[in-house]
Amino acid sequence: MEDEVDRLVAAWRRERPDLDVEPLEVLSRVSRLARHLDRARRLAFSEHGLEPWEFDVLTALRRAGAPYQLSPGQLLTQTLVTSGTMTNRIDRLAKKGLVERLPDPSDRRGVLVRLTDEGRDRADQALAGLLDQERAILAELSSAQRGELAGLLRQLTAPFDNIPG
């Protein structure tokens, strides 16, 4: 079965035989798949009235376990945004009734961000929708193939995930 990347690689090999274009065979497919995944994620989230960034914050809180709360600093670490961006996001989610700010009992000046029941329900529903979309994307692969692909991709992503700072 031929795909668009095969045609792209063949054209570059014809036009630039002096270059080794083999990385395109893998990384162009990863890039194209990422675009399809982004569309699927946006669809899954929009069906539950969420933007991707809202899902990221809500699910970070959901994964924390009961009582589903984290400090803004912990949310920064998990979502990789600046403190100003996180403050804005918390404000917007609080206005929608999806999170609430509470005083941090261990730090008189600090706050904790807690998922509301509505926020937890929306996060859970959006996650279920996302998993349906992702299963559809992976449907052509057997369980063994999915496991092998996950391992190979982990080899590529782990060094980026473990960079200090």
N, C-alpha and C positions, 0 to 999 in steps of 0.2 A: 504494500500500500504506500503510495507516494503522498507527501504533504507539501505545503507551501515552503517549508524549510528546505526540503530536498531540491525544489526548483531554485530557490535562492542560492543554495550552496553550489549547485551545478552552474548557475550563471557566473558566480564569482570565480569558480575554478576555470571557466572558459575565459573570462575577462582578465583575471589576475592569476595565471598559473604559477607565478613566482611566490605566491603567499600560501601558507598552510591555513586553510579555512576550517579545519576540523573543529575548533571550539564552537563555531556557529552551529554545528549539528546538534550540540547539546544545549548551549546557552540560549540560542534563538528559540528553541522549543520551550525552555523554561520561561523565557520572557513572554512568549505567546500564551502559554498556559497561565501565567500570572495575570495577564489581561482578562482571560476568560474567567478565572477565579474571582478577580475583582468585580466583574459584572455580576457573577452569581452571588457574591457576598452582598453587594448593594441591593440586589433584588430580594434576597432573603431578609435583609434588615428593613428595607422599605415596607415590606409586607407587614411588619410589626411596628411601623412608625418610628424607626430608628435610623440614624446616620451611622456610618462605620465607626466614627470616633466615639459615639455614644455607646455602641455595642462594646467597644474596647474597654471603656471605663466601667460600665455596668458589669461586664463579665470578670474584670479584675476583682471587683468587690465580691461577686458571686463565688469565685474560686477561693476566696479567702476563708470561706466557711462561716457558719453562724458565729457571731451576729452580723456577718457580711459588712465589715467595716475595715478601713485602712486609713492611715494618715495621708495627707496630700503628698508627702515625700515618698511614701511607698507606692502611691499611684503613679508618680513621676517615673520611678524606676521601672515599673511594669509597662508603662505606655510610651516611654521614650519621648516625652514632650517637655517643653520648658515650664517653669513654675508659673509664669504669667498665663501661658496657654491652659495649664491645668486649672488655675483659679477661674478662668473664664468658662471652662467646660463644667466645672462643679457648679458654678452659678447657674448656668443654663439648664443643667440636669435638675438642680434643686427647684428652679422655677417651674419645671414640668412635673414636679412631684416624684421623681424617680430616685433621688438621693436626698439625704438630709445631713446637715452639719450638726455635730454634737461636741461639747467640750471634751477635751482629752483628760481623763482623770489622772493620768500620770504626768501631765505637763499643763500647768495652769494657763499658759499662753497658747497652747496648741489646740487643734481641732481634729476630730475624726470625721470621716465621710462614711455614712452608712446607707446601704441600699434600703429603699422602702419596699413594702410588699409589692406595690405596683412595679417598681424597678426590677425586683427579682422575677416577677411573672413575665415581664417583657423580655428580660435577658434569657430566661429559660425557653420561651417560645421562639425567639430569634435564633437561639443556638440550635434548636430542633430543625428549624427551617434551613439554616446553614448546612447542617449535616445532611439533609436531604439533597441539597444542591451539590455538595461535595461528593456524595455517593454516586450521583448521576455522572459527574465528571470522571470518576474512577471506575465506572461500570465495566469498561472494556478489559480491565485487568483482573486476574485471579487474585485470590487472597495472598498466595505466595509471591506473585509479581508486585502487589502493593507493598508487602513487607520488604522485598528486595529494593524497590524504588525508595522507600522510606529510609532504609539504611544508607543507600548511596547518596541521597540528598543530605542526610545527616552529616556525612563525611565532608560535604561541601560547605554546609552552613555552620557547623560547630566552631570552626576557627573564628568566624565573625561574632558568634554569640559569646565567646569567651575572651574577647579583647578587654583588657583592664581599662577602666575609665570610661 
